[in-house]
Amino acid sequence: MIDVLLGSEYDDDLFYRLVAEVEAMGGSITDKGWILGGSQEITVFQISLPEGELEAVAETYVGLSLRGALPLVEALAHRVATPGV
C-alpha cells in the first residue's frame, strides 16, 4: 500500500480531473466518509476500478492523495497529472 499526494485539497480542477480519469478507466468514485477533528477535515472517497480498489483522501493542511496498491496508484496518478493519456 502506498500514499501519493496529488495536490491541494482545495484544487477543484484536480478533483474533477481525478473523477474524469477514474471514469475513463471504467471506474467509479463515491463518497465514503467525512471526519472533522478540530480545524482539520478529512473526506475519504472510494474508487472502484476494473483493476482494483483505491481511496482518495482530501485532508486539510495535507492535500488530495491516492492510497492503495502501488501499480494502480501510479497509473491513476500519472493519468491525473497528464489528462487524456
C-alpha positions in Angstrom: 0.0 0.0 0.0 1.2 3.5 -0.9 0.1 7.0 -0.4 0.7 9.6 -3.2 0.0 13.3 -2.8 -1.7 14.7 -5.9 -2.0 18.4 -4.8 -4.1 20.8 -2.8 -7.3 19.6 -1.2 -8.9 22.9 -2.4 -7.9 22.4 -6.1 -11.3 21.7 -7.6 -9.8 21.2 -11.1 -7.6 18.5 -9.7 -10.5 16.7 -8.2 -12.5 16.9 -11.4 -9.5 15.5 -13.4 -9.4 12.6 -10.9 -13.1 11.9 -11.4 -12.7 12.1 -15.2 -9.7 9.8 -15.3 -11.4 7.3 -13.0 -14.4 7.2 -15.3 -12.1 7.0 -18.4 -10.6 3.9 -16.8 -14.0 2.3 -16.5 -14.4 3.0 -12.8 -16.5 5.0 -10.4 -15.9 7.2 -7.3 -18.1 7.6 -4.3 -18.0 9.5 -1.1 -17.1 7.0 1.7 -16.8 9.2 4.7 -16.1 12.6 6.3 -14.3 13.3 9.6 -13.9 16.6 11.5 -11.2 16.9 14.1 -10.7 20.5 15.3 -9.9 22.6 12.3 -9.0 19.5 10.2 -11.4 17.9 7.8 -10.8 14.6 6.1 -13.0 13.3 3.3 -12.4 9.8 2.0 -13.6 8.7 -1.4 -13.8 5.0 -2.6 -12.5 4.5 -6.1 -13.6 1.3 -7.8 -11.7 0.3 -11.0 -11.8 -2.9 -13.0 -8.2 -3.5 -11.8 -9.0 -3.0 -8.1 -9.9 -0.6 -5.3 -8.3 2.7 -4.2 -9.1 5.5 -1.9 -8.7 9.2 -2.5 -8.3 11.3 0.7 -8.8 15.1 0.8 -7.3 16.3 4.1 -7.0 19.9 5.3 -3.3 21.1 5.5 -2.2 17.9 3.7 -4.0 17.8 0.3 -5.6 15.3 -2.0 -3.9 11.9 -2.1 -4.4 8.5 -3.5 -4.0 5.4 -1.4 -3.7 1.8 -2.5 -1.6 -0.8 -4.4 1.4 0.8 -6.0 0.8 -0.1 -9.7 -2.8 1.2 -9.6 -2.0 4.3 -7.7 0.9 5.1 -10.1 -1.2 4.5 -13.1 -4.1 6.8 -11.9 -1.8 9.5 -10.6 0.0 9.6 -14.0 -3.3 10.0 -15.8 -4.4 12.8 -13.4 -1.1 14.6 -13.9 -1.3 14.3 -17.7 -5.1 14.2 -18.6 -6.0 12.4 -21.8 -3.2 9.8 -21.6 
